[in-house]
Amino acid sequence: MSSTEHAPGLFVRGFAPPLRLADFRLIAFDMDSTLINIECVDEIAAEVGRKAEVAEITEAAMRGEIADYKESLRRRVALLAGAPEAALQRVYENRLQLNPGAEALVRACQAAGLKTLLVSGGFTFFSERVRHRLGLDFARANTLGIAHGRLTGTLLERPWGDICDGAEKRRVVLEVCELMGIEPAQAIAVGDGANDLPMMGVAGLSIAYHPKPAVAEKAMIAIQSGGLDRALEVLRPQS
């Protein structure tokens, strides 16, 4: 289905705006390059002089050129082995910022009664800080292995697995919908990369923020310029 440019840099597919934000009950956000301005794994690598190697894998994975996201993440994390744990805090303090409009969109959703979920292929060190900063309700991300103050180059096994990939993002969105007693059609999914497509595919509304081409082609709303709050141009905050 073709998309139409609703306003410069804002494309809409499959519906006639505006929609009522209050008709939805849950919004799920990707973190890296969506809620925040960086890919955390790349910036940790930059702290130890390996950004080019890691970023090349990240870009290929986000474009969908590496089909196995789990394998791509394990390769990137392995390159971080030996990095000091303090590098994580430096990335958070010096490199990580919320993307423009992120807080405005989250606050509008909260005011409309939506629950908020962060579901990330990134790391809990950052996702928990972002969750608290924005007052989000739920979060799912990966946990870096750390021993003796240094990264081990591995990810820790959790009750649900060790890597939150596209399939896990989809599963978490569906699980939270079930726990809330709502239909997936009442959920919004926001992302930018190929591993966000599974959760975007089951949500009632999908929003792509400065997305990779494969994601822009499938999202119901594609924000190509400006901030995340541009979604509110087609989602009416008030009933």
Steps between C-alpha positions, in 0.01 A plus 500: 500500500645836401562777751408866473695793635277646770744789555865551401695201629192327647349208305173318575390161366177305540279747686360851480626719785436604765469203733403536866797423723260402777369213283832322570604349833871418459799649319822300458824681420829377364786677678819543294457758222130527589451629854869590522749646255763224498561130447641419843707203386676722244578765760636249752723376219611858434622519859742214432597588143286242319208711375561448127493121531188496717311773315542316169322196645234719665414678175476173306273353767270805510471499121398135517809380315594267786203269543605362838482796738607286796819397325571861398461619859718223639771596250482864605494429872797263465702792362434688827676238715739667743337843483484663845157508663555876547469539121126438533457793737710724276277415202189576702630829635683633193333352190144393575219750449127459453402555140307819420133468586545174694393641833210693344363186331538290816327765713213529250454123505506489879249785519271306264515198732736276301744264673857540376745223412866518405608189309859510387770292337737719704610471859334525840770738627349763269138383470442516875636853518286608205197326649538688828578828325176484298287321759427205269297209635689198363836418342672203338864504385822296509744480793873531437730257679739680738773348715770673704396840365526407134262382228531130430385523139191292579132551580338354811232236475166623633179303569376598152833445320819697446420728203201721435478474122212576265310184595536580871383858445189367330444245776535762776251734332249217463560383858450847647182540294372171639589597857320830453197328354519692172525408134826559308297739284495731805882515507740738325855389412777751431839411350757562230674174409430160349480333841203727582290373209360193683347709781392769255325231297274386787417846639192692395717797410867500397719811511846511340739771619775603253479138386704273280336469153353153563328632812374821338335292229287307750421747780160667518666826610857580388670803654782588264581842644440673832437346841301209635223736603414542132290187549260727687426677172297194401416366849256736667605522869159617624172321446 
